């Protein structure tokens, strides 16, 4: 569905049924997208991974949480794939443009992946371009706010490839980075944070 949504947004909606002919709901999804029905937008970075995996035909339907993203990471970690993706990296700002309002637009990058013929190269480039985009995004926010310390949080930072590519880019910009150590960066630590907030609230009321 996410890959189909990208095709629709890129003006390539006519490709949905042909690309995903083996998916029984492909025609129905294409119709819903064309009519703008039951298609709520999302800002989740995890859905970028799902869309990329679908467009590269790495995984079109996940059997469990994070499956598509993990397969994409494993494919992109290949040294040859990373080397093949490097010539594309100088154009990363073009593939993942950043607005003055601090919004990254994934559509050019995802549209590029829809035309990629080598899944491993596409997976590697997705991670490289994403790391570049996130670094530019954070640097812009830091310049606007004066905050120079960054915390890497969210399930996407279970991705070792993305994290490894992003860390030196943030360091180059003079930013201090905090990473999860004693608890995971994803939903698994939300309850811990909630308990801490509750404790602080209780103590403040004493």
N, C-alpha and C positions, 0 to 999 in steps of 0.2 A: 504493500500500500504506500509506503514512504517513497519507494523508487518510482511508482506510478505518479505520485504527487509531484515529484521533481520533473518528470517528463511533461506533465500537464503545465506546470509553472513555466517551463522553458519553451512552451509552444510546440511540444512534440507529443501531444496527447494521442495523436493517431498511431503512435508506436506501441501504446500500452498493450493492446490486445495481442498484437503480433509477438512482442517480446515475452509476454507472460501467458502464452496460449495454453500452457499446461496447468495454469491456475484457474480453477473453475469460476472464480469471482472477478476475473480480469475485466470482462466487459461491463459488469455492474459497477466496479470501482471507477472505470473510465467515465461511465455515465454520471455517477455521483460527482466526480470532479468537474465535469463539464457544466453541471448545473449548480455547483457550489453547495450541495446538500450533504449534511452529516459529515463534513470535512473540517473539524476544528483545527486551527493552526497550533503549532507547538514551537517552543523556543529551546527545547531540550537538545543538548549536544549529542546525547546518546542516539537520538533519532537520525542525526547526520550519519552516524556509523551504520545504522540499519539501512538507510537509503543507499549509501555507498556500496554496501555488501550486495544489495539487490541489483544495483546498476551494473556492478562488475560480475554478477552471477556467481558470487562467492557463497551467498546464502540468501535465499529469497523468503524463507519463513523460518523463524527461530523456534526450536523445540524447547528452549529454556532461556531464562533471562541472561542477556549478554552473549549469547552464542554467536550471533553474526559479528559482533564487535571483536570477540576473541579470535575468530577465524580470520578476520581482516587483519588484526594485529600480527598473527602468526605468519600470514602470507607476506605482509609488508616488511617483516623483520629480516627476510632473506637478503643477504649481502648484495647479491647480483641485482635484486629488485631495487634496493636503495640506490645503488650506483646508477641504474638506468633512469631513476627518477630525478637525479641531481641536476641534469641539464634544464629541467623544467623549473627548478626552485627560484632562480632570479626573477621569474615572472609571478612569484607567489602573491604579491600584492594585487596583481591583476585577477588572479583566480579567486582570491578571497578578499574583496575590497572592504575597507573600513570607513564608515561614515563619520562626519564630524560629531555626530551625536553618540558615537561609541557603539555602533551596531555593525557586526560582521554579516556580510551577505554571502551565504554558502552557494547560491544558485550557479554562479559561473564555474565554481569548482566541481559541483555535482554534475553539471551539464557536460563538463569536460570528461568526467568519469564515464558518463553514459556513452561516450564515443571511444573510450579506451578499449583496445583489443587485447591487451595483456593484463590480466587480473593482478598479478604480483606487482607489476610496475605501477598500476593504478592504486593499489593498496599502499605502497610505499610513498607515492606522491601525495596521496590523501593525508597521511600522517605528517609528512614534511610541510605541506602547505598549511595544515591545521596548526602545527606548532608555530609556524611563522606568523599566522594570523593572530593566534592567541597572544604571542609576544608583543605584536604591534598594538593590540587591543589593551593589554595591561599597561604598556608604556604610555599610551595616550591617557588612560585613566590616572596613572601615577602623576603625569605632568599636570593634569587638571586639578587633582586633589592634594598633591604633595605627599601622599602615602607612598612609602618606598618599601614596604614589607608586604609580600604576597603569600597567601595561603592556598595551597593546591587542594581543593576539596571537590567531592563528587565522584561518582562511579567511574568516569572516564579516566581518572588518575590511578585506577587499578591497571591501566594500560601502560606497561613498562616502556614500550617504544615511544609513545607520545610524550611521556614524562622525560625520557632520556633526550629526546630532541628539543624539548622546551626549556629544560633547565639551563643549558649554556646560553640560549637566546635571552633569557631573563637576566642572567649574570652579566652578559655583555652590556645590558642597559643599566647596570648598577643597582639592580633590585635584589633585596634579601628574600629568600624563599623558605617558607615553612611547609614541611611535608608530614603526612600522617605517620606516626611511629608506633604508638601503643594501641591504636584502634584503627580500623580501616577507614579510608576516605569516603566511602560510599554510604548507602542507607544503613549499613550495619552499625554505624556509630551514631545515627540520629537519636536513638533512645538514650544513649549515654549523654549526649548534649542536652536533651530534654530534661533528664534527671538533674544535670548540673544547673540548668536555668531554674528548675523548681526549687533546688536547694538554696540557691542564691536569693530567690524570692522569699522563701521561708525565713532565711536568716535576716533579710532586710526588714521583715515585719516584726522581728523580736525586739 
